[in-house]
Amino acid sequence: MRSFLENQFCSEKSGELDARVRMQWADGQICFQIQDGAISFAEDSDPELTIYFKDSEDAKGLISGKSDPVHAFMNGHLRANGHLIWVFQTMAALSGKTNTAAT
């Protein structure tokens, strides 16, 4: 999951987000911090925000944009311990790199 998140992280989309986050699912979790346009990982980040997913594949689908996070949230497949704005800011920061190639 760490390499997936590192590959998905986009500093341009992270904006001013400054948060310690735990993503948790039935059989695992990962902790990280987004700060100053960078992502870093830690075993236990003393999170300010925990985002709950059904399983790691569900998390990857939501993060990569294959599943709609608003729909998942409305149907209880995506939950958090608060800071709803941070949930969507985190999902945006992890939504993939911007395309910088010239057309």
Secondary structure, DSSP 8 states (H G I E B T S, - for coil): -HHHHHHH--HHHHTT--EEEEEEETTEEEEEEEETTEEEEES----SEEEEESSHHHHHHHHHTSS-HHHHHHTTSEEESS-HHHHHHHHHHTS--------
